[in-house]
Amino acid sequence: MLLADAMARLEESRKRSVARPKVVEVNDEVASIPKFSETVRPIPNVILRSALFGVGPIKKSGDRTYLERVKVYSLGGISMFYTGALLNQGDLNVWGAVLHQAQEQELGEECKVTAYRLLKLLGKTDSGKNRRDLDACISRLKATALQIEVGEYSYEGSLIHEVYRGQGERSKRMYVIRLNSRLHVLFNGKQHTNVNWSVRQALQGKPLAQWLHGFYSSHAKSYDYKVETLHQLCGSSAKSLSDFKKDLRRSLEFLVGASAAEGRPLSYVFKGNLVQVTTTPSASQQRHLAKKR
């Protein structure tokens, strides 16, 4: 009798589990991109601390190398594999503009935006060439395949999940963009940086300086890095470390000037093959550092 009762309870439990599938909850999930002002763009730290958006020169879009599940160099604790066309800092600008526009709705929902609006966010004029470049970039971001593991979180998908193009008058041509709803894992636990877009725009045409800005902005407290480590992390195409060190020093000078102009002083010093950079933490980073004291 006892065995029969136990079997009956097990069967009832099985039926309940089938009727109500188990939902696994993840702490600190965000279903949307964090809200932010016009002056910043929230970029996941795993992106800023890797060579995914590199700094190497690309003569024209047709010359981009195609990568097949290549391991992307990144800081310790981050595992990243990438398939798609070689990406650069210009592509990161466009992705940042898309993220900016997508903050108005939950991830996974359609984000409707005109080409004119995206170009305005990028600080570019509404010309035929700029529209063609923007169109090619959005297609490139759509055609990406990214596999990331950081801590207990992972993401596998594209940087842009879907895109549709509406037809119409030039000023009303519309993109309908959808980001992967699981992209939120890259923002979990506030693991993103509000990149000062004014500083980044001031560094337009200086890809290594832009990468350095994003990289060091992602640190509440700066660490010392070897020149060869930065060379790998930024995806530089410099053939020798001595050549890269010259580029690095020049780019840091550009960053010092652009940061000072925005009231965010930054300084650096080379100690042999070690680079020491001192930044001005943002308000949120200062609160983060205060909690650790």
Residue, then its C-alpha position, 0 to 999 in steps of 0.5 A: m500500500l505504501l509503495a502504491d501511494a509513493m508511486a502515485r505521488l511520483e506520477e503526480s509530480r511527473k505530470r506537474s513537471v510536464a505541465r509546468p516546465k522548469v524555469v531557470e532564473v539567472n541573477d542580475e539579468v537585464a532584459s534591456i540595454p541599460k538606459f544612458s544619456e546621449t553623451v555615452r554608449p554602454i559597451p560590454n567590457v568583454i568587447l572592450r577588453s578584446a581584439l574583436f574590434g581591432v585597429g588594423p588598417i582596412k583599405k576598403s570593405g572588399d579587402r576584409t579578411y574572413l575569419e572562421r571560428v578564430k580565437v579572439y585574444s582577450l583578457g584572462g577570464i574571457s573566452m571568445f571565438y569569432t566567425g565573420a569579416l574582420l571588424n574594426q573600430g568603425d564597426l564598433n561605432v556603428w554597433g554602439a549607435v545601434l545599441h543607443q537606439a535599441q535602449e528604447q525597448e527590450l532586447g529581442e523587439e524590433c528597433k526601427v531607425t532611419a539611416y539619417r538618425l544612425l548617421k547623426l549618432l555617428g557624427k556623419t553627414d547624410s551623404g550617399k557614400n556614408r549611407r553605403d558604408l553604413d549599409a555595408c557595416i550593418s550587413r557585416l554585423k548581421a553576418t557575425a557569429l560570436q561565442i563568448e564565455v565569461g565567468e558563469y555566463s555565455y553567449e553565442g549569436s550575432l552582434i545584430h540578429e536580424v535586419y530589414r530595410g524599408q523602401g521609400e524616400r531617401s530621408k525616410r529609409m528605415y532599418v528594422i533591427r532586432l538584437n538577440s534577446r540573450l545579448h543581455v548576458l553581456f551586460n549582467g552584473k553591470q559588466h559594461t562601461n558607459v564609454n564617453w562618446s565625445v572623447r571617442q568622436a574626438l579620436q575619429g580616424k585614430p583607431l588605436a587611440q579609440w581602442l585604448h580609450g575603450f579599454y582603459s575606460s573599462h577599468a575602475k582602477s588602471y593596471d599595468y600592462k606589457v607592450e606585447t599584451l596591448h599589442q595582442l589585445c588591440g589586434s594591431s597589425a604592426k609587425s614589430l613591437s618597436d613599431f607598435k610601441k611608437d604607435l602606442r605612444r603617439s595614440l596615448e598622446f592623442l588620448v591624453g589631449a581628448s580626455a583633458a578636453e572633456g575634463r577627464p585627465l589621463s596620464y601615462v608613463f613607460k617603464g621599459n616594456l611596461v605601460q602605466v596609465t592613470t585615468t579619472p574614474s567615472a562617478s559609478q566607478q568611484r562608487h565601485l571603488a569606495k565599496k571595496r575599501 
